[in-house]
Amino acid sequence: MRLLYNLLTYLLLIPYAFYWLIRGIGNRAYLDRLSQRFGFGFPKLDGCIWVHAVSVGEVQAAVPLIHALIDRFPDQNLVVTTVTPTGAARVAALFGDTVEHCYIPFEFPHAVRSFFSSLRPRAAMILETEIWPNLYRGCGTRKIPLILVSARISPRSVPGYRRLLPLIRETLSHGIIIAAQSQADADRFLELGANPVRTWVTGNIKFDVEPNPDIAAEGEALRAALFGSRSVWIAASTHDGEEQQVLDAHRTLLEKNPQLLLVLVPRHPERFSRVCHLIEQQNFSVVCRTANQPCDGSTEVFLLDTMGEVPLFYAASDIAFVGGSLVPVGGHNLLEPAALGLPIVTGPHLFNAQEIAEKFIELGACRLVADPIELAAAVAYLIENPAAAAKIGKNGLAVLEQNRGSLERLLRLLGPLLDDGVAA
């Protein structure tokens, strides 16, 4: 099956290149170091510790791990790879020149060989859901310790993996350590052929991410400068088809509370202009963050069309709706607003982080809504009942506190393995 898989990667090479070039027309960031995706232009290093985080959310989750690695191995090169340019921008913003960033290569064998021969990793850590047969095999044949950090497999993806079971089983057979988010995730890995001796449950390191201690004060200052004394709710990480639902809910809210302001944050930067056009089409008065001007009394929607500022605007808001959940995307990070004590509203599509969502639902740390009508009702209730809103925010902080410690467990498990790998 590996031969067929490699043949498929070569057959997809031209369509993949064409797809990436098309994306680059709309967003030139996708052309950044494009050669690396095809196996060229990697830095030449005399060994490194390699961490892969596919995009912004995984990069943010990896922050405490990366800081721990920098402290533990100060003389080692640390390389962080991403798939998306937004992930690359987040790496640069968080770490500057402290780490090296590359784009992970596409899975055809030449690109993978070039990646390993250039960077020469001594240990590798891959976050969450990424399963790359050739990259995993490359670690195995080169005796590079490979750890899947906060590893998870959603129930929806298991049938697809089963259809490729011989390849997946072989992929997971290269001495890989699986540090799963939950027992359910560990069981799904075992079902696909993971080694029980090397499969552990360490939890989700996202719970160990600490917000910037100054973020609350910075958010308050930003709010005073941009929004004045108005009530503010934020809809963050929204997707196509979701902004319309959020705007419908906001229109309903404005009927009773005309001073209420919506901060709308589309998930992908290439959609910023389209979402702005949608807001204007719906006859809302809008101010964009890039306009660098405050909202006046008539502004109804503030469009956050920059990257890396979502935590700051969470801190400047009263209520957070977390997107990717009113449409079947699977939901986004509930932990970020929870760390700031915000009351959270989310839709029903939460399969990308089901275990986290279940913890929030069980402890009453979020409100679930199914449509714009329920969204408007939930936001209105939380605005009119500050004690109930504060209780939801407090429950969210409790979820975080009860589930911290994953990073410590992970480093305790992997310490000897990393030490031996780096020494080798």
N, C-alpha and C positions, 0 to 999 in steps of 0.2 A: 504493500500500500504506500510505503514511503516513495517508491519510484513514481507512482501515479501522482502523489502529492507534489513532488518536485517538478514533474512535467506540467502540472496545472499551474504552478507558480510561474514557470517560464511562459506558458500560454497567456497568462494574465498580465505579463510584463507591459506590453504595449497598451492595453486598455487602462491599466493602472497609471502609466505615465500620462496618457491622454487625460484621464480623470483629474490628476493632480495639476496639470497645466490649465485645465478649464477652471478649477477652483482658484488657481493663481490669478486668473483674469479678474475675478471678482474680489479677491483679497490677496494682494501681493505677498503677504506674509507666508503663503503656502509655497512660494518660490524660494524662500530662504533656505540656503544650503540644500537645494533639491538633490544634488548629486549624492549626498549621504544616504538618501533613501534607496539608491541603486548601488551602494557599496563603494563610493568614491569620496575622497575629501575628508576622511576622519583624521583627527590629530594622531600623531605617532607618539605613543606613551610607553614608558618602561614599566608597565604594570599599573593597575588601578583597582579600586573597588567600584563596582558598577551597580547603580540603582535605576530601575526602569519604572516610570510613572506616566501612564498614557496621556493624561491631560491635567487640567487645572485642579480638579478635585483630588486626584491621586497625588499630585505634587504637594498640595496643601497637607494631605494626610501624612506624607513622608517627612514633613519638616522636623518633627522631634527625632525621627530615626536618623536623618542626615546630620543633624547637630550632634547626636550621640556618636556617629561614625567619625565626624571631624575631630571630636574630643579624644576618641579612643585611638585613632590612627592619624595623628597630625602630619606625619611624613608621607602619607599615601596620597596619590592622585584620587580624587573622587569624581566619577563621571555620572551624570544624571541624563538619561535618555527620555524623550517623550515622543509621542506620535504627532500631537497637534502643535501649531505655532503658538496658540494661547498658553499651552503648557510650558513651552520654551520661554515665553515672556514672563511667566510666573517664576520660573527658575531664576531668571536674570534678576527679577525684582527682589526675590527673597535672599539670594546668595551671592549675587554679583560675580566677582572673580574667584570666590572661594571654591567653587566647583566648576568642572568643565561640563558644558552641555553639548550633546549631539542628538540628532534624530535617529531613531531606531531604523535599521534597514528593512526593506521589504524581504520577504521570506525566501527569495530564491538563493540557491547555495552559494553563488559567487559573492553576493553581497554579504552574506553571513560570514564567510571565510575572511573577507576583507575587514569586516568589523572586528573580529577576534584578533587577526594578525596585527591590526593597527593599535587597538586599545590594550590588548593583552590582559584581560581581567584576571584578578586573583581570587575574587569572590563576587557573586552576583546576587542581587535581591530584586525581585519583580513583585509589584504590588497588585493585589486583588485578583482580577479575572483574566489576565493576559496569559494565553497558552499558545506558544510559538514552537511547533515541532522542530524546526531546524535550529533555532537558537538554543532550545533546551538540549538538543542532541550535541550542539557545538560545545556547550558547557560540559556535558558528560564525557565526550571523547577527549577533552582537554583537561579533565580532572579538576574543573573549576567548581567549587562548592556553590550550589544554586539553592536559594531559599525563596519560597513563595510566601510573601508577607501579607498578613490579613487576607489570606486566600479565601475566595468564595466562588461558588458556582450556583447560579440561580436555578430554581426548579425548571424554569422555562427552557433553559439551554441544555438540560440533560438529554432530551431525546435527540437533539442534533449531534451531541458528542457521541451518543450510542451508535449512531450510523457510521461513525468513524472510529469505532472502538479499538480495532487493532492498532491504528496509528496513535490514538490517545494513550492507550495502555503502554505502548513502546515509548511515547514521549515522557510519560511519568515514571519511567523505569531507570533513569540515569542518576540514581542516588540523590534525588531531589528531596529536600526537606519541605514539608507543607505545614505552615503555621496558619491554621484555619481560623476564620472569624468565629465560628460556632460549631457545635457538634453536628448540626445538620449539614453544614458545608463539608466538614471532615467526612461524614458518611457518604456524601455524593462523590468526593474524590476517591474514596475507597471503592465505591461502586464502579468507578471508571478505571480501576487498576492500580491505584496508588499503594505504596508499601505501608502496611499498618505500623511498622516499627518507626517509620519516618514521618508519620502523620500525627500532628499535635493540634490541640485547640489552645490558642493563646489570646484570642479576642481580637478586637478591631483597634488598631493604633489611632484611628480617628478620634477616639474618646480621649486620647492623651494630648491632643492639640490644645495648647493654651492660647487664648486670645492675647493680643497686644495689651499690656496693662494700661496703656494710655488711650485705648480705642474708645472707651465710654466717654471720656472727657473730650476727645477729638470729635466724636459724633455729636455731642451736645453743642459744641462750638460751631460745627458745620450746619447743624440744624438751625441755630439762631441766625446764622449768616444767610442761609438760602431760603428757609421756610418760615422764619418768624415763630409765632406761637401756634401755628396751625396743627391740627391732628394729622398724622402721617401714617399711611400703611404702605408697605413695600411688597411688590410681587417680583421675586427674584428667580433667575434661571428659567425664564419662560420659553416655550417653544412655539413653532408654527401651529396655529389653531387654538393656542392657549391665550395669547394676548387678546383675541376677540372676546373670549369668555371673561377675562379679567376686566376689560373695558366695559362690558355689559354690566358686570357687578358694580363697577365704580359709578356708572350712570345711575343705577338704582340708589346707591349710597348718597350721591349728591342731591337727590330729591329731598332727603331729610337733613343732610349735613353739607350745605353748599361750600363750606370752608375746608372740607376734607381733601387732602392731597394724596395722590397716588404716585409712588416712585416705581417706575416700570423698568425692569432689567432683563432684556433678552439674553438668552444663554450664549449665542454665537455672534461675534462682532460683525460678520458679513451680513447679518440681518438688521443691523441698527437702522439703516436708512429706510428699509422696507417697513419696519415697525413704526418709525416716525411718520411715514406716509399714511399708514393705517390709522394712527391716532388723529392725524389731521383730517382724514376722510370721515372719521366718526364725529367730527366737529368738536373735538376737545381742544382747549387751549393748552399748548405744550411748550415747555422749555427744555432744551437739551443740555446735558452736563457740559458738552464741549463748547457751548455758547458762553460759558463762564459768567453767568448772570443770575441773580436771585429771582425767585418767583414773586410775582405780585399777587394781589388779592384775587385776580381773575384766573390765574394759572390753575389748571385742573390736573395735569399730568406732568411729572418730571421724568424725562427719559435719561437713564444712566447709560450713555453711549461711550463709556471708557472701560478699560480693563483693570482689574485688581482693586477696585474700590467697593466691592459689595460689602465686606465687613464694616467699613466706615459708614455706609448708608444703612446697614442694619442698625448700627448704633445710633443713627439719627432718626429712627422710626419707632412707632408705637406697637405695630403689629406686623408680623412677617407671614406672607404666603410663599411657600417654597414650591417652585414650578416643576415641570416635567411630570406632573402628577394628575392634572385634569385631562391630559392626553396620555396614551399608552407608551410613554417614554421610560417610565420606571421610577421616577422621582429623583430628587437631588438631596444635597446634604442638609439634614435637619439639625446637625450638631452645631453648625456655625451660629445660627440665630439663638439656639438654646444656650450656648456659652455666654451670651449677652443677656440672658434672662428674658428674652422676648416671648410673648405668647405666639404660638405657631398655628397656622392653618395650612392644611395640605389636602390634595385630592386623593382619590382611591388607588391610583396606579403607582404602587410603591415597591414593585418587585425587584428593583435594583439594589435595595437595601432593606429587604423584608424584615430581617431580624431586628435592625435598629428601629424601624417603624413600629414593630410590635411592642418593643420596650416603651416607646413613647405613648402608644395607644393604651397599653396596660396601666401606666402610671398617670394617665390623664394629662400628658404633657403636650398634646396637640388636639386640634379640632379637625375632624374629617369632613370634607364636603364633596359633593358629586357633580355640581353644576354651578353656573353663575348665580342662580337664585339662592342656593345654600351658601355660596361664598359671601354674597352680600349680607345675608342674615348673620353669618358667623362674625364678620368684621364689625357689623353694626352692634352686635351683642357685646363684643369685647371693648368697643369704644364706650358704650353706655354703662358697662359694668367693670370698672377698673380693678375691683377686688378679684373678680373672676379671672381677668386677664393676668393679674399679678400671680395668682395661684398656678395658672398654667405655666407661666415663666419659671416659677419656683420649682414646679415638678420637672421641667426640662433640665434645670441645673442638677436636680437629684438624679436624673437618669445618667447624666455625665459623671457625677461623683461615684455612683454605684458601679460604673463600668470602667473606671480608669485602671491602669496597671498593665495594659497589654504590652507596652514598650518594654517595661521591666521584665516581664515574662519572656518576651521575645529575645532580649539580649542575654538573659540567663540561659536560654536554650541554645542560642547560636554563638555565644562567646567563644567557646573552645573551637568551634568549626571555623569561625572567622579568623581567629588567631592563627590557626594552623594553615588556613588558605593563604592569608597574607604573608606568613612566614615562608611558605613554599614558593 
